[in-house]
């Protein structure tokens, strides 16, 4: 429970209704308490941090002036929502965020009526808010609709599609651009640079005023200057861009100045039509280490708020580490390699590469569709692009993967991080579907490594292959296996039998191999490291079907349409009948929890695999393998 003596105002706020009972003069102190409480709570459990600190004043102002949840408040990205959750009845549960059975890490409709739209990725808030405004208008509902976009959300193309459409509609919607110059890394691209020019607008204004005063307000020179001024404004001030979209632009204003925020919002609340308010904020505001190291404090584990983050001693390599090191080595070996990331430099392991090969590194912002088609264009001209992307984010570029890469059979390598269950970030960040949505694409080769060294070797194989390839690997550390010092490929489409046993064969795709080996050893089964989802090792599968009484497939992917389905389809096409058991992720969205908890919940850890086999063939374990044929 919150300490009412330390937080005398915040402890009295169980909902925005309580917030509105305070005098406006007390809001700065409420913001101070809210920021301090956020630091205290996130330090204890970890979570997204910097973005929330940056919107404390904005969150207080919005819930104070608008009648939420009747008025709709739509958050973009979701990184910014912790202060919102604290003020909307979840203050005393914020310490459970991202943990199993705790608060969701992002806004979620079934968690609170104040979470008006579920989100886990970016650039969706304007579209959702416009949709809400249209529906409300059709019902004659006068509720207010506000979208808050920031933390890199305006680098995504979907936001501009929404602005393009929304500015042409006669709907009352307010878009707040929370401009903190950051996503996870620094924002990239032309728009952030244009927004940043506002910070130097005093110089431009002074130059303009001197020019005006030096000439008479008539004649050719005056008309020329007025035209020049319009062009100058278009070059330096983003208001022109948003006004051309049809949004009335206000700002920029200081997003940490509560009186100024309240004044602006009171004015905008009464206006009709699409409006855009531009606020300038600082990511990590109010916690000096987070302000100074905005990337490090984007998302954190538990830390001491006095000392800040403490660097951990090196441990086992993560799969992301393995990819990052491989990328640098492969780039040194082949100058045609170009690396692309959609705003995930840190998460995808590209920090070292970006420093060593800055001219061959392309961060495109939160623009996955562009990232993939950019790679396709590079490949057309003889480059060998590598697209480093999370599994869940590649879903946003599925059309481009098919139309722009695969149909043209272009030489693009997809390095897919966070495949399978991811953990605390929940269903929106889980890579549950990539094997299902990739293996159906003609021309595309798909690999799933079982350990760090195999990941390294399959990346090499994929890069050397002349055509589109995808290597998917999980979040977190590997098994601690020794890595090859050379860049050695593996045979394309060839699996490896890791354990020879009796009538049961377990086919493991990717990281579940370690658990499968444990079970196979106990039950006396054959265990195969499949490596390739497409192409399958068809010869080996036929051999196993002839020599074993049953086959079990295990994958960290949805069972529906996954690697196990590929095995079943192949055997059915060959008219080979053998009992099959498919283990993988269920036909449901897994909640936020640790990766280990989710694997156990899905039944693809060692205990789950063993239990599923014994349930299907219920014999005493020592007799299981020899009696499968008679049991089916």
C-alpha positions, -999 to 999 in steps of 0.1 A, spaced: 0 0 0 11 36 -7 26 55 22 0 83 28 25 104 48 51 104 20 24 108 -7 -3 128 10 -21 137 -22 -15 107 -45 -26 84 -17 -61 100 -19 -64 95 -57 -80 61 -64 -94 74 -98 -94 105 -119 -126 116 -102 -106 120 -70 -79 139 -90 -105 164 -101 -115 172 -65 -81 189 -60 -76 226 -66 -57 233 -98 -29 249 -78 -21 215 -62 -15 198 -95 22 205 -96 26 188 -62 5 158 -74 28 155 -104 58 156 -82 44 128 -60 34 108 -90 69 110 -105 85 100 -72 61 71 -67 68 59 -103 105 59 -97 101 40 -64 78 14 -79 97 7 -111 130 6 -93 115 -23 -72 102 -45 -101 116 -31 -134 96 -21 -165 93 6 -190 106 37 -173 119 68 -192 88 74 -213 65 74 -184 86 99 -165 83 122 -195 45 124 -195 37 128 -158 25 164 -162 6 156 -194 -11 126 -178 -22 147 -148 -35 175 -170 -55 152 -193 -72 133 -165 -79 165 -146 -96 183 -175 -113 155 -194 -141 133 -180 -122 100 -185 -132 73 -191 -163 88 -208 -139 110 -227 -116 87 -246 -78 89 -240 -58 67 -265 -21 61 -258 4 53 -285 32 27 -281 22 20 -245 56 28 -230 41 60 -217 12 45 -198 25 38 -163 14 72 -148 -19 67 -165 -23 33 -148 -14 48 -114 -40 75 -117 -68 51 -129 -73 27 -100 -42 6 -104 -18 25 -81 -15 -2 -55 -9 -29 -81 17 -11 -102 44 -32 -85 29 -63 -103 34 -49 -138 47 -73 -164 46 -102 -139 25 -133 -141 -11 -125 -131 -1 -88 -126 -9 -57 -145 -3 -57 -183 27 -38 -195 6 -18 -219 -29 -4 -221 -54 -32 -223 -92 -29 -227 -101 -58 -204 -80 -45 -176 -96 -11 -171 -123 10 -187 -97 38 -188 -77 17 -213 -98 26 -243 -76 9 -268 -51 -20 -264 -16 -13 -277 18 -29 -277 33 -15 -309 33 21 -322 17 45 -346 -19 32 -340 -34 59 -317 -45 84 -343 -63 58 -364 -80 44 -333 -90 78 -320 -104 89 -354 -124 57 -356 -138 64 -321 -146 99 -331 -165 88 -362 -185 62 -343 -193 87 -315 -204 113 -340 -228 88 -357 -244 81 -323 -247 118 -315 -223 114 -286 -204 145 -276 -176 127 -258 -141 141 -263 -114 119 -281 -77 125 -274 -48 106 -290 -13 109 -274 15 99 -299 51 100 -291 82 80 -281 89 75 -318 53 68 -328 53 95 -354 82 78 -374 57 51 -384 39 55 -417 5 44 -403 4 77 -383 5 97 -415 -21 76 -431 -43 85 -402 -35 122 -404 -42 121 -441 -76 107 -436 -85 124 -403 -78 159 -415 -104 154 -443 -131 144 -418 -154 167 -399 -147 150 -366 -137 164 -332 -104 148 -323 -73 161 -305 -39 146 -314 -11 154 -289 24 150 -302 46 142 -273 79 152 -288 108 138 -268 132 132 -297 134 95 -288 119 61 -295 141 35 -278 171 49 -295 173 85 -308 146 92 -333 158 90 -369 147 105 -402 137 138 -416 106 145 -395 124 146 -361 150 169 -376 122 192 -388 105 192 -354 139 200 -338 142 231 -360 115 247 -339 140 249 -311 159 274 -332 129 293 -344 138 324 -323 167 330 -347 145 327 -377 119 350 -362 145 376 -354 159 374 -390 124 378 -404 116 408 -382 148 426 -392 140 420 -429 105 432 -425 116 464 -408 142 472 -434 117 476 -463 85 494 -469 52 474 -465 43 477 -501 56 473 -536 75 444 -553 100 438 -525 73 435 -499 53 410 -520 85 391 -527 93 390 -490 59 377 -481 62 348 -506 97 341 -493 84 341 -457 58 314 -466 84 292 -482 107 297 -452 79 287 -428 73 256 -449 110 247 -447 115 253 -410 81 250 -391 62 217 -389 29 236 -384 27 238 -422 28 200 -426 0 194 -401 -21 223 -413 -18 208 -449 -31 175 -434 -61 195 -422 -53 196 -385 -52 230 -367 -17 231 -352 -9 246 -317 25 247 -301 51 238 -294 47 242 -257 66 229 -227 51 196 -217 64 199 -182 48 233 -175 15 223 -160 -1 257 -160 8 261 -197 -5 226 -205 -38 233 -187 -43 266 -205 -37 250 -239 -59 220 -232 -87 241 -219 -87 261 -252 -85 231 -274 -112 212 -255 -138 237 -268 -127 237 -304 -143 218 -332 -126 197 -359 -92 179 -359 -66 196 -337 -30 189 -330 -11 200 -299 27 198 -300 44 194 -266 81 192 -259 91 167 -232 122 151 -218 123 113 -216 133 103 -181 123 138 -167 129 142 -130 153 113 -125 188 126 -134 203 92 -145 174 86 -168 176 120 -184 213 115 -189 211 80 -203 177 79 -220 184 47 -240 196 27 -210 166 38 -189 139 31 -216 132 -2 -200 149 -15 -169 152 -43 -144 150 -37 -107 175 -11 -95 185 10 -66 170 45 -72 198 61 -53 226 44 -72 208 39 -105 214 10 -128 244 -12 -121 260 -30 -150 258 -68 -147 288 -90 -149 291 -108 -182 272 -141 -183 261 -164 -210 257 -149 -245 222 -141 -256 210 -150 -291 209 -113 -298 246 -111 -288 254 -140 -311 237 -122 -340 254 -89 -333 288 -105 -333 281 -126 -364 268 -95 -382 301 -76 -377 322 -106 -387 301 -113 -418 303 -76 -428 340 -77 -426 340 -107 -448 316 -94 -474 313 -57 -481 280 -62 -498 263 -68 -465 240 -39 -454 221 -40 -422 186 -26 -416 166 -21 -384 132 -6 -378 142 14 -347 155 -16 -327 192 -10 -327 197 -20 -290 171 -48 -289 183 -65 -321 220 -63 -312 231 -37 -337 249 -12 -315 284 -25 -322 277 -29 -360 263 7 -361 296 20 -347 319 -2 -368 300 2 -401 280 34 -399 279 38 -437 263 3 -440 238 7 -412 202 19 -418 178 26 -390 145 35 -407 125 43 -376 93 25 -367 86 17 -403 87 -21 -409 71 -20 -443 97 4 -455 125 -16 -440 116 -47 -460 110 -30 -493 142 -9 -488 160 -43 -484 144 -55 -516 156 -24 -535 191 -29 -522 191 -66 -533 180 -55 -568 213 -37 -571 235 -65 -559 237 -57 -522 231 -84 -496 208 -68 -470 201 -82 -436 169 -71 -419 172 -74 -381 136 -74 -368 115 -89 -340 91 -116 -350 61 -97 -338 71 -66 -358 78 -85 -390 40 -91 -390 35 -55 -400 56 -60 -431 40 -93 -443 28 -80 -476 62 -66 -484 79 -99 -474 57 -116 -500 53 -91 -528 86 -72 -527 110 -99 -516 97 -134 -521 78 -131 -554 110 -115 -569 132 -141 -552 155 -114 -539 186 -121 -518 174 -107 -484 182 -123 -451 157 -118 -422 173 -122 -387 142 -127 -366 147 -120 -329 122 -127 -301 107 -157 -318 84 -178 -298 72 -169 -263 89 -137 -252 77 -132 -216 69 -101 -196 59 -78 -225 29 -100 -231 9 -111 -262 16 -81 -283 53 -88 -283 52 -126 -285 67 -142 -317 42 -170 -317 33 -171 -354 64 -166 -376 69 -202 -386 32 -204 -396 32 -172 -416 66 -177 -432 67 -213 -442 37 -209 -466 56 -183 -487 72 -197 -519 110 -191 -524 115 -184 -487 139 -206 -467 132 -208 -429 156 -220 -402 152 -224 -365 185 -229 -346 186 -249 -314 216 -232 -297 239 -203 -301 265 -219 -323 239 -234 -346 223 -199 -347 257 -185 -359 261 -212 -385 225 -210 -398 229 -172 -401 260 -178 -423 241 -204 -443 212 -180 -448 235 -151 -458 253 -173 -484 221 -186 -499 211 -168 -531 175 -159 -523 152 -149 -494 160 -165 -461 148 -163 -425 165 -174 -393 144 -171 -362 158 -174 -327 144 -168 -292 149 -140 -266 174 -146 -238 205 -165 -232 216 -197 -249 229 -229 -235 265 -217 -231 278 -238 -260 312 -230 -275 310 -209 -307 330 -217 -339 356 -191 -346 350 -194 -384 319 -185 -404 309 -220 -413 276 -228 -430 254 -259 -425 239 -280 -453 207 -265 -465 176 -286 -455 195 -312 -435 186 -322 -400 207 -340 -374 198 -370 -354 210 -362 -319 198 -393 -301 190 -428 -315 162 -446 -296 133 -470 -300 99 -466 -315 93 -430 -306 109 -401 -325 109 -365 -313 114 -339 -339 125 -306 -323 124 -273 -342 147 -247 -326 152 -240 -289 129 -268 -275 156 -293 -285 173 -292 -251 140 -302 -234 134 -328 -260 168 -344 -254 160 -346 -217 128 -364 -224 143 -386 -251 170 -398 -229 145 -407 -202 121 -425 -225 146 -441 -248 134 -421 -278 151 -408 -309 156 -371 -309 162 -350 -340 175 -314 -343 154 -304 -374 171 -270 -380 151 -263 -411 114 -257 -412 116 -250 -450 129 -270 -467 123 -300 -444 147 -329 -444 122 -351 -462 144 -381 -465 151 -383 -428 114 -378 -420 105 -407 -443 132 -429 -427 119 -421 -392 83 -428 -402 94 -462 -415 115 -471 -384 95 -456 -356 60 -463 -343 51 -426 -336 65 -391 -342 63 -361 -319 70 -326 -331 80 -298 -307 82 -261 -316 81 -227 -299 54 -215 -323 17 -218 -328 8 -254 -335 -17 -242 -361 2 -241 -394 36 -244 -378 65 -268 -383 46 -298 -370 19 -291 -396 46 -291 -422 57 -326 -412 21 -338 -412 14 -323 -446 45 -339 -461 37 -374 -447 0 -371 -459 12 -361 -494 34 -393 -494 5 -413 -481 26 -423 -451 5 -431 -420 21 -428 -387 7 -416 -353 16 -379 -348 16 -357 -317 22 -320 -322 34 -299 -293 37 -261 -294 19 -229 -285 -19 -232 -281 -46 -214 -301 -47 -186 -276 -27 -155 -266 -3 -162 -238 -3 -136 -210 27 -118 -196 50 -139 -175 86 -151 -176 97 -171 -206 101 -201 -184 66 -198 -170 51 -195 -205 70 -225 -219 57 -246 -189 22 -232 -194 23 -242 -231 37 -276 -222 69 -274 -242 94 -276 -214 107 -310 -204 79 -317 -179 52 -307 -204 67 -328 -233 70 -359 -211 34 -355 -197 20 -351 -232 37 -382 -245 26 -403 -215 -10 -390 -218 -11 -400 -255 5 -434 -249 -4 -441 -213 21 -469 -205 45 -471 -176 75 -450 -186 101 -479 -188 78 -498 -212 67 -468 -233 90 -470 -263 86 -507 -270 48 -506 -268 39 -476 -289 30 -497 -319 6 -518 -300 -9 -487 -282 -19 -468 -313 
